[in-house]
Amino acid sequence: MPLVALFKRIGDSSMKTRLNKKLYLFIVIHICINFIISILSKNINLSKEGELNLLLITFFTYLFFSILPPLLYLKFIDKINPLVYIKGKSNTLNGVVKGVLISAFIFLVLFLKNNLIVNLTVSPYILLGRALVAPFEEITFRGFYLNKFNEHMNLLKASIFTSLIFASVHIPNLISNGSLNLIPLIQIFIVSLWLSYIYKKTDSLIASILSHATYNMCLLLLF
């Protein structure tokens, strides 16, 4: 399988070095903060008048609590350029082209699966919010977590750990009537593995961002 072959080829080694204490502590705290934010966001009552406010709250919450901490860690703990670290080695145009092609493929597959039906009643604020979540989550999970784990273990293990964290922070949103719906949780885990594959295969964060944003919007427009 191409996915497994790539995981074996990139970073083909077992545990390289253990996670240092600073990184381990940062990961635990960061995950806990994002988990709490996910719980709080689930309890926000949404109204038509409040959609723009919710969009702004989501934007600044992700910015300050999801993105900034990893970037500050890279800047002041690792003392490296955060943007260079997370963006991948592929040039911007190349990443955009690959991202657009992958996004078009995603839309086509899901469009056909939904019998060519598009839901045009979705609020533009909600749709934009789903799209904006993608760069925030990709910077955090692919740009930071995946790369950090890959420094200490092979890509397959790094992708699994990243995807477990990615799925776990979505748990509060998947709890209904006191029970956890496992099927969407497994789907989120698989999507995260797939996004990790795109990021490493294209060597471009832009490609994974565009793919993630397209997938998120398709969930609203096509289902």
C-alpha positions in Angstrom: 0.0 0.0 0.0 1.4 3.5 -0.9 0.5 4.9 2.5 2.4 2.2 4.4 5.3 2.3 1.9 5.7 6.1 2.5 5.6 5.7 6.3 8.3 3.0 6.1 10.4 5.0 3.7 10.3 8.4 5.6 12.0 8.2 9.0 12.6 4.5 8.7 13.8 4.0 12.2 12.3 3.0 15.5 12.3 5.3 18.6 15.3 7.7 18.0 15.4 9.5 21.2 12.8 9.9 24.0 10.7 13.0 24.1 12.5 15.5 26.3 10.7 16.6 29.5 10.0 20.1 28.2 8.3 18.8 25.1 6.4 16.2 27.0 5.1 18.7 29.5 4.2 21.1 26.7 2.2 18.5 24.9 0.3 17.4 27.9 -0.7 21.0 28.9 -1.5 22.0 25.3 -3.7 18.9 24.8 -5.6 19.6 28.1 -6.2 23.2 27.1 -7.5 22.3 23.7 -9.7 19.6 25.2 -11.2 22.1 27.6 -11.8 24.6 24.8 -13.6 21.9 22.8 -15.9 21.2 25.8 -16.7 24.9 26.2 -17.3 25.4 22.5 -19.9 22.5 22.5 -21.9 24.4 25.1 -22.2 27.6 23.1 -25.8 28.3 22.0 -25.8 29.3 18.3 -28.3 31.6 16.8 -28.4 33.3 13.4 -27.4 36.6 15.0 -24.6 35.0 16.9 -22.9 33.2 13.9 -20.5 36.1 13.2 -19.6 36.3 16.9 -19.0 32.6 17.0 -16.7 32.9 14.0 -14.7 35.6 15.7 -14.5 33.7 19.0 -13.4 30.5 17.1 -10.7 32.5 15.2 -9.2 34.1 18.3 -9.5 31.0 20.5 -7.6 28.9 17.9 -5.1 31.6 17.4 -4.2 32.2 21.0 -4.6 28.7 22.5 -3.9 26.3 19.6 -1.4 28.0 17.2 0.6 30.5 19.3 1.8 28.0 22.0 3.5 25.7 19.5 5.0 28.6 17.5 6.4 30.1 20.7 7.8 26.8 21.8 9.7 26.5 18.5 10.9 30.1 18.7 12.0 30.3 22.4 12.6 26.6 23.4 14.0 25.1 20.2 15.3 28.5 19.0 14.3 27.9 15.4 12.2 29.7 12.9 8.6 28.4 13.4 7.5 29.2 9.9 10.4 27.4 8.3 9.9 24.4 10.5 6.2 23.9 9.9 5.7 24.8 6.2 7.5 21.9 4.5 10.2 22.2 1.9 8.0 22.4 -1.1 7.7 25.9 -2.6 4.4 27.8 -2.1 3.2 27.6 -5.7 3.9 23.9 -5.8 2.0 23.4 -2.5 -1.0 25.4 -3.8 -1.2 23.4 -7.1 -1.0 20.1 -5.3 -3.5 21.2 -2.7 -6.0 22.4 -5.3 -5.7 19.1 -7.2 -6.2 17.0 -4.1 -9.1 19.3 -3.0 -10.8 18.9 -6.4 -10.5 15.1 -6.1 -12.0 15.2 -2.6 -14.9 17.3 -3.7 -15.6 15.2 -6.7 -15.6 11.9 -4.8 -17.8 13.2 -2.0 -20.1 15.0 -4.5 -20.7 11.8 -6.4 -21.2 9.9 -3.2 -23.9 12.4 -2.2 -25.7 11.8 -5.5 -24.7 15.2 -6.9 -26.7 17.0 -4.2 -25.3 20.2 -2.6 -26.8 21.8 0.5 -26.9 25.6 -0.4 -28.7 26.6 2.9 -25.5 26.4 5.0 -24.7 29.8 6.6 -21.6 31.4 5.0 -20.3 32.2 8.5 -20.5 28.5 9.5 -18.9 27.5 6.2 -16.1 30.0 6.6 -15.6 28.9 10.2 -15.1 25.3 9.0 -12.6 26.4 6.4 -10.7 28.6 8.9 -10.3 25.7 11.3 -8.2 23.8 8.8 -5.0 26.1 8.8 -5.2 26.3 12.6 -5.4 22.5 13.1 -2.8 21.8 10.3 -0.3 24.2 11.8 -0.8 22.6 15.2 -1.1 18.9 14.3 0.9 18.4 11.1 3.2 21.3 11.3 4.1 20.9 15.0 3.0 17.6 16.5 3.7 15.4 13.5 7.1 16.9 12.9 8.0 16.8 16.6 7.0 13.2 17.0 8.8 12.3 13.7 12.1 13.6 15.3 11.8 10.9 17.9 10.1 8.0 16.1 9.4 6.8 12.6 6.7 8.5 10.5 4.1 5.7 11.0 4.3 6.0 14.8 4.4 9.8 14.6 1.3 9.8 12.5 -0.5 7.5 14.8 0.3 9.5 17.9 -0.6 12.7 16.1 -3.9 11.3 15.0 -4.7 9.9 18.4 -4.3 13.4 19.8 -6.2 15.0 16.9 -9.1 12.6 17.5 -9.1 13.0 21.3 -9.6 16.8 21.2 -12.7 16.2 19.1 -14.2 13.9 21.7 -16.4 16.5 23.5 -18.1 17.4 20.2 -18.9 13.7 19.6 -20.7 13.1 22.9 -24.4 13.0 22.5 -26.9 12.2 25.4 -24.0 11.2 27.6 -22.5 8.6 25.2 -19.6 8.8 22.8 -20.2 8.1 19.1 -17.2 6.0 18.1 -17.7 5.9 14.4 -17.0 9.6 13.8 -14.1 9.4 16.2 -12.6 6.6 14.1 -13.3 8.6 10.9 -11.5 11.6 12.4 -8.5 9.4 13.3 -8.3 8.0 9.7 -8.7 11.5 8.2 -5.8 12.7 10.3 -3.6 9.8 9.1 -4.5 10.7 5.5 -3.7 14.4 6.1 -0.4 13.4 7.6 0.3 11.4 4.4 -0.6 14.4 2.3 1.7 16.7 4.3 4.7 14.4 4.1 4.0 13.2 0.5 3.7 16.8 -0.9 6.2 18.2 1.7 3.8 21.2 1.9 1.6 22.5 4.8 -0.5 24.4 2.2 -1.5 21.2 0.5 -2.7 19.6 3.7 -4.5 22.9 4.7 -6.4 23.1 1.4 -7.3 19.4 1.6 -8.5 19.7 5.2 -10.5 22.9 4.5 -12.2 21.2 1.5 -13.0 18.1 3.5 -14.5 20.2 6.3 -16.7 22.3 3.9 -17.8 19.2 2.0 -19.1 17.7 5.3 -21.5 20.7 5.5 -22.3 21.1 1.8 -22.7 17.5 0.8 -24.0 15.6 3.8 
